[in-house]
């Protein structure tokens, strides 16, 4: 009934704004209107409501409290401080004002002051779950996880369905490195709320993190019993089977979930990976294809098929599927390396240099990327590019191989003086690989 009345008030207020004829609202009605807009985070209309309210009630202290809430939401700390000082001078003592002061000091990162005002707010018999959560947050920001935990537990006692408090408690146990206590907490919670899907799911995750996969499986089974369409329950259960290397059970569980999965590309991908583990390659291939049909943007399955064709030395097909994966995730260095490899195998050196250049930009400290790039440029006779990029490589990697590659490029460009100088430096740095490079670059044999 209260929501109905508030909506009627808001409709009347907005009608007044549209007609540009403001009718009378009492101060409490303006408060309700302002709070409505703050709740839905419509700050423009909240501000308009404040302006109209002040026209009718310029000195109303309750409206000033609403303005304080508005300014805090806007992070206007100077104006908020002025309002706090003004309201304090009137000896205002009510829940909303204490909460505003707590919020103000929280925004200022004065967490202990915020806690003081939140505790003052507890003197009122309202919103205890929210206040204890807020106190917990302040202690959490202070890295005082024990006190944070105590307050989140109190919040949950006031409102047992409070998922924020529930997960905050789990976070605190995590930061306190007390996984066993977290499990005991969830088990106790389940005793009181046996059909809570979230609690069972969390219990399964905690057991899984503790490598207790059999207990985790039991918990995820309860999740599925409570909610037979729980995709997360099926996926975590299958994940446990994978960790136990029970690939057939994992496949069956993933397959069960497909009936309820609106976006099954990842599930098909996981099924394919499991089939590979049991060496059922045809089934794996079908699963990867189903994954792509389900979501053509799921690049992992494109790449999986590329690897599938690589194993059969069908590099043309491998290249096609690798390129499709790369189109979707162009900065994936794993995909870039593999596609460049396929292109080199197929003699598509110019295309490969594009991939390898990208790799040197994405992984400049990965020395093999530079060697592959420079050697491929050398293969297609791009000696000027070799010299330009070798200098970039030398700034990061002062390696003897680079000097051999540079000397070859100088000789190929008929710059014998520079070539001899670089060859001499190369031999001085590491003569043990000279014979290798004499075979790789026969032109060097003339100058040794």
Buried (B, 14 or more C-beta within 10 A) or exposed (E): EEEEEBEEBBEEBBEBEEEEEEEEBEBEBBBBBBBBBBEEEBEEBBBBBBEBBBEBBEEBBBBBBBBBBBBBBEEBEEBBBEBBEEBEEEEBEBBBBBBBBBBBBBEEEEBEBBBBBBBBBBEBEEBBBBBBBBBBBBBBEBEBBEBBBBBBBBBBEBBBEBEBBBEBBBBBBBEBEBBEBBBEBBEEBBEEBEEBBBBBBBBBBBBBEBEBBEBBBBBBBBBBEBBEEBBBBBBBBBBBBBEBEBBEBBBBBBBBBBEBBEEBBBBBBBBBBBBBBEEBBEBBBBBBBBBBEBBEEBBBBBBBBBBBBBEEEEBEBBBBBBBBBBEBBEEBBEBBBBBBBBBBBBEBBEBBBBBBBBBBEBBBEBBEBBBBBBBBBBBEEBBEBBBEBBEBBBEEBEBBBBBBBBBBBBBBBEBBEBBBBBBEBBBEBBEEBBEEBBEBBEEBEEEE
